[in-house]
Amino acid sequence: MKTLSPKMTLWLVIFLVTIWGINWPLTKLVLPDVPPLLFSGLRTLIGGLILLGFAMKHVERLQWKRNMKIYAVLAVLNIIGYYGLQTIGIGYLPAGLFSTIVFLQPILLGLFSWLWLGEKMNTLKVVGLILGFIGVAVISSGGLEGNLSLTGIGFALASSLCWALGTIYMKKNNQQLDSLWTVTMQLLIGGVVLMIAGSSTESWSDIQWTSSFIEVLLFISLFVIAGGWMVYFKLIDSGEVSTVGTYTFMIPVLSNIFSIWILHESITLSLLIGLVMIACSIALVNWKKAVKAPLVVPVPLNKK
């Protein structure tokens, strides 16, 4: 896959953090109408089926025998692990604390990409990653009331770890993968497993098939799941993993902004402070030291 231009990268990042940011309040909006595991399975499976319609036009790129192990691992890490553990674990902790722990992911991503992908790690990048996480923690500080649960913390850490490892595994194998088939297969495999798990522990009769639930389900399936993962794969494939990971710090910022708009939650000072810290974090991680070009002194031509 060819390298993206800076302008295209910017637009894709804006799309990704916006669409994944609005996912949190939309999910919170419809969870009273649907059991969590069944909802996770439905949205990922529908997202996979949407992409399958496009992928079938290039079925020769699937290469199932060669890539089936990779598809399965990505499904376990990015879909079953990330979404499944997240959906179960959020019931054990305040939402603010849970999301803060999940967004350890960019820091884990920076560490793993340095260890396993050979990406450069410098002081500015380290400071930026830590500052971004602190910014997320500040934003989420309003949700830290309530009892703490080691089980919930464990689920949040495991969810974050799965997302980070899945991203690294995706990057390491991207040369032999077709991006469309990779996203399609991990969604289909993960969606089926989550649906089976949900069907065995939850009841389909508890789903309230209201028009608002169906609209949100289709929106999330199309844009958040299918579109979001395609864009994420493209960004990871074309750039530094740690840099792309840092932009995900913007997701809880936008999630809070959309929650104010959709759920009528109040704006807080912690949101504004966290926004500034995350902006500084992104600037530090993306900082490029200027390289001074050697001064070239023109040599006059000898006159004849």
Secondary structure by P-SEA (a helix, b strand, c coil): cccccaaaaaaaaaaaaaaaaaaaaaaaaccccccaaaaaaaaaaaaaaaaaaaaaaccccccccccaaaaaaaaacccccaaaaaaaacccccaaaaaaaaaaaaaaaaaaaaacccccccaaaaaaaaaaaaaaaaaacccccccccaaaaaaaaaaaaaaaaaaaaaaaacccccaaaaaaaaaaaaaaaaaaaaaaccccccccccaaaaaaaaaaaccccaaaaaaaaaaaacccaaaaaaaccaaaaaaaaaaaacccccccaaaaaaaaaaaaaaaaaaccccccccbbbbbccccc
